């Protein structure tokens, strides 16, 4: 089952990854300080989720390799960058994550009133949290497998300042 009860690994420094340059974006993600739910306005996890209550990690393991293989046949003249472009696979992968969230909730296995689909924006080290859940085949950058993750837990009843 693609979910686990976890103690999220919180390292606020992971939020700085959003400012790391990548092709076409020398200052990092264009959503930084613009999109709701993105850093630096996204609050640290402990300020929005009650970490004294159960927290569940739900994930989708997307077969990026199979997608690339299909695209390579369909578009033989595409470059590697075009083949791996997230615009062509991420929507499907996120839809699959949503299905996992619904399945986990409908079975009563994951409970909570707060679902975070971008936990890294709240300072969660997703790689370390996934490893704690027993998932150790994550690739950075993804080559054959890409994961989408969400945290489900109880909303914090009051604001706890994090240092």
VOSE-359419 format. One record per atom (N, C-alpha, C, O): residue in one letter; x negated, y negated, z. Coordinates in steps of 0.02 Angstrom, whole numbers, padded with zeros to 5 digits, always signed. Atoms other than C-alpha are relative to their C-alpha. Example, Ala and Ser with C-alpha at 12.3 -4.5 7.8 and 13.67 -1.06 7.14 Angstrom:
BEGIN
a-00045+00059+00000a-00615+00225+00390a-00045-00060+00000a-00097-00059+00033s+00042+00059-00003s-00684+00053+00357s+00039-00055+00037s+00014-00110+00045
This chain:
BEGIN
x-00042+00059+00000x+00000+00000+00000x-00044-00062+00000x-00093-00065+00037x+00042+00059+00005x-00070-00171-00045x+00016-00053+00053x+00030-00111+00037x-00008+00048-00055x-00048-00251+00126x-00034+00030+00061x-00044+00090+00066x+00032-00023-00061x-00132-00243+00295x+00010-00052+00054x+00014-00112+00040x+00001+00044-00058x-00118-00316+00468x-00072-00023+00008x-00117+00020+00012x+00069+00024-00004x-00272-00428+00483x-00008-00056+00051x+00040-00088+00072x+00020+00061-00035x-00362-00555+00587x-00037-00040-00052x-00094-00024-00068x+00033+00037+00054x-00401-00685+00453x-00067-00028+00022x-00075-00052+00078x+00066+00029-00013x-00582-00739+00442x+00004-00073-00022x+00007-00088-00082x-00007+00071+00014x-00572-00928+00454x-00069-00033+00002x-00104-00031+00053x+00062+00039+00006x-00722-01030+00394x+00017-00060-00043x+00021-00056-00104x-00023+00059+00037x-00672-01205+00347x-00047-00020-00057x-00026-00054-00103x+00048+00017+00053x-00829-01220+00240x+00020+00030-00068x-00002+00005-00119x-00020-00029+00065x-00747-01109+00106x+00040-00050-00041x+00044-00043-00102x-00039+00051+00036x-00638-01259+00061x-00045-00039-00048x-00021-00066-00098x+00046+00038+00044x-00793-01340-00015x-00010+00035-00067x-00034+00003-00114x+00006-00035+00064x-00791-01206-00152x+00043-00034-00053x+00028-00030-00113x-00045+00035+00047x-00650-01308-00230x-00036-00057-00036x-00015-00079-00089x+00038+00055+00029x-00778-01444-00266x-00061+00023-00039x-00100-00018-00064x+00057-00028+00037x-00904-01328-00348x+00014-00006-00075x+00068+00010-00098x-00010+00010+00072x-00930-01367-00531x+00006+00067-00037x-00021+00118-00016x-00006-00057+00044x-00880-01245-00667x+00013-00027-00070x+00029-00086-00076x-00004+00026+00068x-00869-01258-00858x+00061-00044-00012x+00118-00024-00001x-00053+00048+00015x-00769-01410-00907x+00023-00041+00060x+00063-00087+00053x-00020+00034-00061x-00752-01469-00727x-00062-00013+00044x-00073+00024+00093x+00063+00012-00037x-00916-01544-00663x+00011-00018+00074x-00035-00009+00114x-00013+00017-00070x-00833-01603-00501x+00044+00052+00034x+00071+00040+00089x-00040-00053-00030x-00741-01441-00468x+00073-00003-00021x+00090-00032-00073x-00071-00007+00017x-00555-01407-00466x+00033-00069-00005x+00025-00111+00039x-00033+00064+00008x-00452-01551-00533x+00058-00010+00049x+00085-00065+00053x-00054+00006-00049x-00320-01515-00399x-00024-00027+00067x+00017-00046+00109x+00027+00024-00063x-00437-01568-00258x+00027-00070+00015x+00021-00115-00026x-00026+00064-00025x-00355-01709-00160x+00058-00027-00043x+00074-00086-00039x-00055+00022+00043x-00212-01715-00287x+00063+00044+00009x+00118+00018+00017x-00056-00046-00002x-00102-01560-00279x+00019+00017+00073x-00024+00029+00115x-00024-00019-00067x+00006-01524-00127x-00023+00071+00016x-00018+00116-00026x+00024-00066-00020x-00066-01377-00032x-00073+00011-00013x-00100+00064+00004x+00071-00006+00015x-00244-01409-00090x-00041-00043+00048x-00015-00092+00076x+00044+00041-00042x-00392-01475+00010x-00009-00069-00031x+00000-00076-00092x+00014-00003-00072x-00432-01590+00089x+00063-00008+00042x+00059-00004+00104x-00062+00009-00038x-00249-01618+00139x+00028+00064+00030x+00064+00062+00079x-00023-00064-00027x-00214-01433+00167x-00028+00009+00070x-00088+00004+00081x+00022-00006-00070x-00220-01405+00354x-00035+00067+00012x-00020+00116-00022x+00032-00063-00019x-00333-01273+00432x+00052+00052+00022x+00105+00034+00049x-00047-00054-00012x-00248-01104+00455x+00030-00003+00070x+00091+00004+00077x-00024-00001-00068x-00234-01115+00644x+00048-00057+00017x+00083-00054+00067x-00045+00055-00011x-00139-01278+00631x+00070+00012-00029x+00118-00021-00011x-00065-00013+00032x+00000-01205+00524x+00027+00070+00012x+00087+00082+00006x-00022-00069-00011x+00004-01019+00566x-00019+00020+00071x-00074+00005+00095x+00012-00023-00068x+00019-00943+00740x-00044+00062-00003x-00021+00117-00018x+00048-00055+00005x-00137-00835+00748x+00002+00047+00060x-00036+00095+00063x-00010-00046-00056x-00081-00757+00913x+00052+00052-00017x+00061+00101+00020x-00051-00046+00023x+00057-00667+00817x-00030+00040-00059x-00082+00021-00085x+00026-00040+00057x+00034-00532+00681x-00005-00042-00064x+00039-00082-00080x+00012+00031+00065x-00038-00594+00516x-00013+00057-00049x-00052+00102-00036x+00006-00052+00051x-00023-00488+00360x-00033-00027-00062x-00021-00084-00083x+00032+00015+00064x-00130-00490+00205x+00035+00042-00052x+00041+00103-00045x-00033-00035+00056x-00038-00445+00044x-00041-00017-00061x-00061-00075-00071x+00041+00013+00059x-00132-00426-00119x+00024+00037-00061x+00062+00086-00057x-00011-00032+00065x-00120-00382-00300x-00068+00013-00030x-00111-00031-00031x+00062-00018+00034x-00261-00291-00388x+00015+00001-00074x+00046+00047-00100x-00015+00008+00071x-00253-00351-00568x-00056+00032-00041x-00115+00017-00030x+00049-00034+00042x-00340-00243-00699x-00023-00048-00055x+00001-00046-00112x+00025+00050+00047x-00434-00384-00783x-00037+00034-00059x-00033+00010-00115x+00036-00036+00053x-00541-00260-00881x+00046+00023-00055x+00030+00016-00114x-00048-00023+00050x-00390-00185-00968x+00028-00059-00039x+00037-00055-00100x-00024+00061+00035x-00326-00360-01007x-00052-00023-00051x-00035-00039-00108x+00054+00022+00045x-00495-00408-01082x-00005+00047-00060x-00012+00025-00117x+00003-00049+00055x-00498-00247-01185x+00057-00012-00050x+00046-00008-00110x-00057+00014+00045x-00323-00286-01255x-00011-00064-00039x+00002-00066-00099x+00011+00065+00034x-00370-00466-01294x-00056+00006-00052x-00053-00026-00105x+00056-00010+00047x-00532-00410-01379x+00026+00031-00065x+00002+00013-00119x-00029-00032+00060x-00429-00302-01499x+00047-00050-00035x+00045-00056-00096x-00049+00047+00027x-00293-00433-01523x-00032-00062-00031x-00008-00089-00081x+00035+00060+00022x-00416-00578-01546x-00075+00014-00008x-00115-00007+00034x+00070-00021+00007x-00580-00506-01614x-00050-00057-00008x-00110-00046+00002x+00046+00056+00009x-00654-00678-01648x-00007-00044+00063x-00045-00093+00062x+00005+00040-00062x-00631-00745-01471x-00067+00008+00033x-00097+00062+00031x+00061-00003-00039x-00782-00787-01367x+00014+00032+00068x+00072+00042+00086x-00009-00029-00067x-00812-00709-01195x+00038-00048+00045x+00081-00027+00085x-00034+00050-00041x-00755-00871-01115x+00076-00001-00015x+00116-00006+00031x-00071-00002+00018x-00590-00864-01211x+00033+00064+00027x+00089+00062+00052x-00028-00063-00023x-00565-00681-01167x+00016-00001+00075x+00066+00027+00097x-00008+00001-00073x-00585-00715-00980x+00040-00060+00025x+00052-00066+00085x-00035+00061-00020x-00489-00879-00978x+00062+00018+00042x+00105+00056+00021x-00054-00016-00046x-00369-00874-00831x+00069-00021-00026x+00120+00004-00003x-00065+00020+00028x-00233-00960-00934x+00036+00059-00032x+00098+00057-00038x-00031-00056+00035x-00203-00793-01021x+00017+00059+00045x+00050+00105+00022x-00016-00057-00043x-00192-00678-00870x+00026-00018+00069x+00059+00022+00101x-00015+00016-00069x-00166-00772-00708x+00075-00002+00015x+00096+00016+00071x-00072+00003-00012x+00022-00799-00727x+00028+00070+00012x+00069+00080+00057x-00023-00069-00010x+00051-00611-00744x-00023+00026+00067x+00015+00058+00104x+00028-00024-00063x-00063-00574-00597x+00037-00032+00059x+00050+00002+00109x-00036+00033-00055x+00026-00702-00487x+00071+00027+00006x+00097+00033+00061x-00067-00030-00001x+00195-00630-00536x-00004+00068+00037x+00040+00084+00077x+00008-00065-00033x+00131-00459-00481x-00010-00009+00076x+00015+00031+00115x+00008+00014-00071x+00077-00535-00314x+00068-00014+00032x+00083+00010+00086x-00067+00016-00026x+00253-00605-00290x+00040+00064+00009x+00077+00071+00059x-00035-00064-00007x+00323-00431-00321x-00024+00038+00062x+00017+00068+00097x+00027-00034-00059x+00207-00361-00187x+00025-00033+00064x+00040+00002+00113x-00026+00035-00059x+00262-00495-00064x+00072+00021+00014x+00090+00035+00071x-00070-00020-00007x+00445-00453-00095x+00005+00072+00024x+00044+00087+00069x-00002-00071-00020x+00413-00265-00082x-00020+00009+00073x+00013+00046+00110x+00024-00006-00069x+00317-00284+00080x+00052-00025+00049x+00063+00006+00101x-00052+00028-00044x+00453-00392+00157x+00062+00042+00001x+00093+00050+00054x-00063-00039+00004x+00598-00284+00097x-00007+00066+00037x+00044+00094+00059x+00010-00062-00037x+00520-00130+00178x-00006-00014+00075x-00011+00032+00116x+00007+00018-00070x+00507-00226+00341x-00070+00008+00026x-00082+00007+00087x+00069-00012-00021x+00320-00198+00343x-00037-00064+00016x-00082-00064+00058x+00032+00064-00013x+00268-00380+00339x+00054-00049+00021x+00104-00058-00015x-00051+00049-00021x+00364-00508+00437x-00034-00066+00014x-00092-00070+00035x+00025+00066-00012x+00342-00693+00451x+00039-00051-00040x+00072-00034-00089x-00037+00052+00035x+00416-00857+00398x-00045-00048-00037x-00022-00099-00063x+00047+00042+00036x+00260-00931+00321x-00041+00045-00047x-00074+00092-00024x+00038-00038+00049x+00183-00864+00161x-00049-00049-00032x-00029-00100-00061x+00052+00042+00030x+00018-00940+00104x-00030+00037-00060x-00062+00089-00052x+00024-00032+00061x-00025-00899-00076x-00069-00026-00021x-00098-00002-00070x+00067+00026+00012x-00187-00998-00072x-00035-00009+00067x-00049-00065+00088x+00028+00004-00068x-00263-00955+00097x-00068-00034+00004x-00085-00063+00056x+00065+00032-00001x-00435-01019+00049x+00006-00076+00008x-00039-00108+00035x-00011+00072-00009x-00363-01195+00044x+00006-00018+00074x-00005-00075+00093x-00009+00010-00072x-00330-01173+00230x-00060+00026+00039x-00057+00033+00100x+00062-00020-00033x-00507-01114+00267x-00009+00074+00011x-00052+00094+00050x+00007-00072-00008x-00484-00927+00252x-00053+00026-00049x-00050+00013-00109x+00049-00034+00042x-00635-00831+00188x+00035+00063-00025x+00037+00114+00010x-00040-00055+00028x-00534-00717+00074x-00042+00063-00009x-00018+00118+00005x+00042-00059+00011x-00680-00602+00032x-00011+00037+00066x-00002+00098+00069x+00011-00032-00065x-00721-00569+00216x+00064+00029+00028x+00063+00082+00059x-00064-00025-00025x-00537-00549+00259x+00021+00063-00038x+00046+00110-00008x-00015-00060+00040x-00512-00425+00116x-00045+00058+00022x-00021+00114+00027x+00046-00053-00022x-00666-00328+00172x+00022+00028+00068x+00018+00088+00080x-00025-00023-00065x-00595-00321+00349x+00062+00045-00009x+00075+00087+00034x-00059-00042+00015x-00438-00244+00271x-00019+00063-00039x+00025+00101-00059x+00023-00061+00034x-00545-00110+00187x-00008-00006-00075x-00024+00043-00109x+00006+00011+00072x-00548-00186+00012x-00069-00029-00014x-00082-00088-00002x+00070+00021+00009x-00731-00195-00037x-00022-00002-00073x-00081-00008-00087x+00020+00000+00070x-00725-00194-00227x+00012-00067-00035x+00020-00070-00096x-00010+00066+00030x-00701-00381-00253x-00062-00020-00040x-00118-00006-00019x+00055+00022+00044x-00806-00456-00392x+00003-00076-00005x+00057-00105-00013x+00004+00073+00010x-00865-00637-00402x-00056-00015-00049x-00114-00003-00034x-00068+00011+00026x-00837-00689-00534x+00030+00067-00020x-00006+00116-00031x-00032-00064+00019x-00708-00555-00578x-00018+00020-00071x-00016-00021-00117x+00018-00028+00066x-00763-00445-00723x+00050+00053-00021x+00077+00051-00076x-00047-00055+00016x-00653-00289-00715x+00063-00001+00044x+00115+00025+00025x-00056+00001-00047x-00540-00323-00564x+00006-00071+00028x-00044-00101+00048x-00012+00065-00031x-00461-00485-00503x+00055+00009+00052x+00105+00042+00039x-00050-00004-00054x-00366-00502-00340x+00035-00067+00008x+00005-00120+00000x-00038+00057-00024x-00229-00622-00291x+00022+00020+00069x+00043+00077+00080x-00016-00017-00069x-00194-00632-00106x+00048-00051+00030x+00053-00108+00008x-00044+00045-00039x-00068-00706+00015x-00004+00022+00072x-00016+00081+00087x-00006-00014-00071x-00056-00717+00203x+00072-00012+00021x+00103-00061+00000x-00067+00008-00026x+00109-00693+00291x-00004+00001+00076x-00035+00046+00105x+00001+00003-00072x+00134-00744+00471x+00053-00048+00025x+00095-00073-00013x-00048+00046-00032x+00233-00850+00592x-00028-00071-00003x-00087-00084+00009x+00019+00070+00002x+00230-01037+00570x-00017-00023+00071x+00015-00004+00119x+00021+00027-00064x+00140-01128+00709x+00056-00044+00028x+00082-00087-00007x-00054+00039-00031x+00269-01199+00830x-00021-00070+00018x+00020-00115+00024x+00026+00066-00018x+00157-01344+00875x-00068-00008-00032x-00100+00042-00051x+00064+00014+00032x+00002-01426+00805x-00058+00012+00048x-00059-00015+00103x+00060-00013-00039x-00164-01360+00869x-00059-00029-00037x-00075-00005-00091x+00057+00028+00036x-00312-01470+00822x-00058+00049-00004x-00077+00080+00046x+00057-00044+00012x-00456-01370+00747x-00063-00043-00006x-00060-00098-00034x+00062+00038+00005x-00636-01426+00762x-00043+00027-00055x-00098+00002-00067
